């Protein structure tokens, strides 16, 4: 693959790319996107009045949204562009509103990436609390993970070869979208979701949407300290390793392996970094997200993940490619001999 020949406009577009992101964030944070998604076209005056926004600024945001093809104009009114009605409706099953809010929460941290590159340390931010006394952004985080998982989970049970009678652990599964979806798609599968107690309300919220939600068990615990239960035929470890340094990854994979039955499979889903021929920029950028947000986290290559598995005594480790076609997330699998 020949390297990209950069032009001045390419550099300018990349340098100012956050402008477009910030416009989308503002449309969601102000409620403007949800209002258009749920109630249809509206004028700037109507939106400013109903949402308590400045009229001049609302007009400017709508013009920006139209320029970004996020909105279309119908006379004096604006509507969301086709497809966004469900993606930006916070109540829609496949909404990405919380993912947008989570990315908005990350902007002040990413603005200090330069300092993290110099120091190798995460960005220090004053912890803020939401009206419920929880860390600000926690609800956005859990629901963003839910929204993203909903895009990925459907059909993945067949990809993993799950079958009736098997037991599965969704380790550090948060809202449990994968475990719940796998149970829905695999009659007779016994699924358990393990995560911190703070994830349980979001799991219960998600379980209410699933046909077999009442059958999937939630274990509240800390994977660094508590027993995982089992043994299981399958352990699913999705988007967890990147938050830890290599040593903790080794310990976690070893603990997951110890929870497997003989012949069982550990499936890891990660934004797998390709240092030679990257197919998608997201894994490399996500690794930088771990730099600014965690002490030791980073993106890992397939070879790194297989190394963790082999050190845990697993065999037959293989890179299985993207979870879904075009997805930046990929699968790595190993077996317990």
N, C-alpha and C positions, 0 to 999 in steps of 0.2 A: 504494500500500500504506500503510495507516494505521499509525502507530507503536504498538508494544506498550504496553498500559496495565499498568504494574508494580504488584504487590501485595507486602506485606511478606514473605509466604511465598516469593515468587519470588526476592527478594533473598537470603533465608536459604538457599534451595536452591542458588543459584549460589555463594554464598560458601563453603558447606561441601561443594561438589561434589568436592573432592579427597579427602575421606574415602572415598567409594566407590571412586575410582581406587586409593587406597592399599590398600584391602582386596583388590582384584583383584591388584594387584602382589604383595602378601604371599602370596596363594594360589599364585601362580605361582613366586615366588622360593623359597618354602619347599619346593617339590615337592609340596605338597598337591594342587594341581589336576591335575598329571601322574599322581599316584598314583590319584586317583579316575577319571581318564580311562582309564587303562590297566588298572586292576584292579577297577574297579567300586565299589559302595557300601562304606563302612567307618564304624565308630564313631569318636568323638573319641579314645577310648582307643587304638584300633588305629592311627590316624593319628599320634598323638603318639608312640607307642612306635616305630613303624617309621621315622618321619622325624626322631626325636630332638628333638621339640618339647615345649614346656611344655604340660601337659594343660589347665590352666585357660585359657591363652591360645588353645589350639586350639579349645576349646569356644566361646569368644567369637568367634573368627574364623568358625567354621562357622555360628553363629547370625547373624552379620552377612551372610555369603554368602547364607543363606536369605532374609534380609530384602531383599537386593538382587536376589533371584530368580536368583542364580548357582548355587544349590544347592537340592535338594529333600530332604525327610526321608522315610525309609522305616523306620518303627519307631524304633530307636535309632541307625540308620545314616544317613549322608548320601551323596547322589550328586550329580554335576553336573547342572544343568538340561539339558533336551533341546537338542541342537545343540552344546553346549560340549564334549562328549566328544571331538570331532575338532578343534575350534578351540583347545583348551587341551592337547591331547596333543602334546608337542614333536616326536614322530616322525611325526605325521600329515601327509599331503601339503599340506593347506590350513591347517596350524596357524598361529595368531597368537601363540604363546607368546613368540617372540623380539621381536615388536612390543611386547608388554606389558612385557618386560624392558627394552627400549630406552626406553619411556616412563617406566619406573621410574627408569632412569639419569638422565633429564632432570629429575626432580622437584627435586633440590637446586638446579639451575640456575634453573628457573622460579621457585623461591621468592625469587630475588633480582631478579625482573623490575623492581621499583620502582627499583632502583639503575640498571639499564640505561636505563630511560625518562628518568631524570634526567641521566645522563652521555652517552647515545647509544653506549655501549661494551658489548661483550659481558661476560658474567660471567667473572671470573677464578677458575678452580678449580685446585687443586693436582693435577697429573696423577698418576694412580695406574696401577699396572701389574697385569696379571692374572698367574696362576701361570706363564704361558708367556713373560712379559716383554713382552707386547704392551700397548698402552694399554687400560686397563680400559674395557669397553663396546664395543670395536671389533667383537668377534664378534657381540654383540647387534645392533649397527648394521647390519652387512652382512646378517645373517640376517633382521633386521626388514625391510630393503629387499627381500630375497628374498620374505618372507612376503607383504608388501603387493603386490609385483609379480605374484605368483602369482594373487592375487585379480583383478588387472586385465588380465593379458596374454592370457588365452584369448579367441580370437575377434577380437582387435584387428588381426591381420594382414589380415583381409578388410576391416576399416574403413579401413586404409591403402591398400588396393588393391594389395598386394604380389603379384608374379607370378613364375612360373618364369623363370629366366634373369637375374633382377635381382641386383644386389649391394647389400647393406645394411650400414651401420656402426651398431652400438649404441654410441654415444659416451658414455664415462664410465658404462658399463653395469653396473659392480659384478659381482654374481654372474651377470649375463647372462641373467636370466630372459626378458626380452623377445626378445633375439636368438635364444635357443634355442627359445622357443615359436614365434616367427615362422618359423624354419626347419622345425620340426615341421609347422606348418600350411601351409607353402608349398613343396611339392616342387620342387626345382630352384633355390631361393633360395640364394645364397651369402652367409652371414652372418658378420660379424666383430664381436667385442666388444673395445673399447678401454678400459682403465682402469689405475690404478696397480698396481704389482706386488703390493701387499698384498691386492688383490681376487682374485688368481688362484686361491688355494686354494679360495675360496668359489665361483668359477666352475667349477672342476673338480668340486667337490662337487655342484653343480647339474647340470652337463653329464651326469653319470652317470645322471640320472633321465630324460633325454630321448632319444627315438628317434634323433635326428640329432645328439646331443651330440658325438660324435666328429668330426663334419664342421665344426662351428663353430669358427672360429679365435679365439684370444685374443691381443691385442697388449698387452704391458705397456709403459706409458708415461705421461707427464704431458702432458695436453692443452695446458698452457701452454708447454711446451718442445719436445715431440716431434712429428714428422710423423705424420699420421693414416692414411697409406696411401691407397689408392683409385686413381682416382676411383670413386665409388659412385653408383648410381641413387637411393638413399635413405639419408639420415642420420636416425637416431632419437636425439633428445636428451631424455631423460626425467629430470625432477626434478633438474636440475643448476643451472639459472640462478639459482634462489632462494638458492643458497649464495654468490653473487658480487654485487658491486656493479655498477651500470650500465656502467661503463667496461670491466670485465672481461667482462661479458655481450656487449658489442659485439665485443670481440676474439674471444671464443669462437664466436659466431654467424658472424663473418666467416671464421674458420678452418674451421668446419663447411661453410660455403658453398663455400669453395675446394676442399673435398674432394669436391664433387658434380660429376657429369657435366652437360653442358648438357641442360636439360630435367628434371634430377633434382629431388627434393623433400626439403626439410628439414621434419621433423615434430618439434614441441616439445610435450612433455607437462609440464604444470605445474599447481600449485594456483593457478589464475588468479584474481587479486583483482578483484572487482567493487565499485567504490567507489560505485555508484549504487543498484543493486537486488540486493544479495547474495542468492544462492539458498541458500548453505551457509556456516556460520560458519568452517569449517575453513581455507580459504585465508587469511583475515585473521588467525586465530590462529597459523597456521603462519608467517606473516610475523613475528609476535612471537617465535616460536621461533628464527628467524634472528637477530633482534635480540640475544637473550641468548647465542647460540652462535657467531656469526660477526662479523668486523670490519665487513663491508659488505653482507652478504646481506639480502634482503628479498623479499616477494612482489611479483609484477609483474602489471599488467593486460594484457589482450590487445593494447591499443594500444601498450604498452611493447614487447611481444615483436615485434609487427609492425614497430615502429620499428627494433629491432635488425636484423631481416631486411632491411628496405628499405635501411638504411645499408650492409648487406653486399652490396647489389646484387640481392637476390632480389625477385621480383615476385609479384603475385597472392596476397599474404598474406591469410589468412582465419582467423577463429575458427570452429572446427568443433564446439564444444560439448563436453559431458562425454564422457570416454572410454567410460564405461558409464553407463547410466541410474542416476541418484541418486548418482553418484560425485562427490567434491569435486575430482577431477583432470580437466583439460580439454585439448583439443588445439588447436594453432595450426599452420598449414601455410604454407610459401612455396616458390616454384619458382625454379630457376636459369635465366635466359633464355639 
